[in-house]
Amino acid sequence: MTFNRNYFTLAALIFIIEVCIALFVKDKFVRPYVGDVLVIMLIYCFVQSFFKWNVNSVALSVLFFAFTIEFLQYLNIVEKLGLQHSSLARTVIGTSFAWYDIWAYVVGYALVLLIEKWMEWRTVVS
């Protein structure tokens, strides 16, 4: 276990952006899709803040975690757990399955891999 300030700073910045999107953006593109892309990047950066694990393994694990949450939405897990009146649970877990969310997660995963490859390439070239 090791602390990486750069990943933590990125995670904090993405978290602030996500909160701003949740509180202030009421559109049909940024909030549902950009937010889902960013959440993959947020979780990835948060994990990498504390562990120096393989990029591909962490990114793929985060993607599968997001798929699992989306599948739980399909099963209406919030209602089954009796949390339908909890705005926190409804926001964190979500309440509706959408195939577009799956694609947004895949885009977030791809961006993580592309950015990490670009950063690796920049380090090698420098």
ZIBELLIN-V365933 format. One record per pair of residues at least 12 apart in sequence whose ideal C-beta (glycine too) atoms are under 7 Angstrom apart, sorted by the first residue. I is the first residue (numbers start at 1). J is the second residue. D is the distance in whole Angstrom. If there is no record, write none. Layout:
I_J_D / I_J_D
This chain:
1_50_6 / 1_51_6 / 2_52_5 / 3_49_7 / 3_50_6 / 4_48_6 / 4_49_5 / 7_45_5 / 7_48_4 / 7_49_4 / 8_49_4 / 10_45_4 / 11_42_6 / 11_45_4 / 11_46_4 / 11_49_6 / 14_38_5 / 14_41_6 / 14_42_4 / 14_45_6 / 15_42_6 / 17_38_6 / 18_35_6 / 18_38_6 / 18_39_7 / 18_42_6 / 21_34_7 / 21_35_5 / 22_91_7 / 33_100_7 / 33_104_5 / 36_101_5 / 36_104_4 / 36_105_6 / 36_108_7 / 37_104_5 / 37_107_5 / 37_108_4 / 37_111_7 / 38_108_7 / 39_108_7 / 40_62_6 / 40_63_7 / 40_66_6 / 40_105_5 / 40_108_3 / 40_109_6 / 40_112_6 / 41_108_6 / 41_111_6 / 41_112_6 / 43_62_5 / 43_65_7 / 44_58_6 / 44_59_6 / 44_62_5 / 44_112_5 / 47_62_7 / 55_116_5 / 59_109_6 / 59_112_5 / 59_113_6 / 63_105_6 / 63_109_4 / 66_105_4 / 67_102_7 / 67_105_7 / 69_93_6 / 69_94_7 / 70_97_6 / 70_101_6 / 70_102_6 / 72_93_7 / 73_93_7 / 73_94_5 / 73_95_6 / 73_96_6 / 73_97_5 / 74_97_4 / 77_93_6 / 78_90_6 / 78_93_5 / 78_95_5
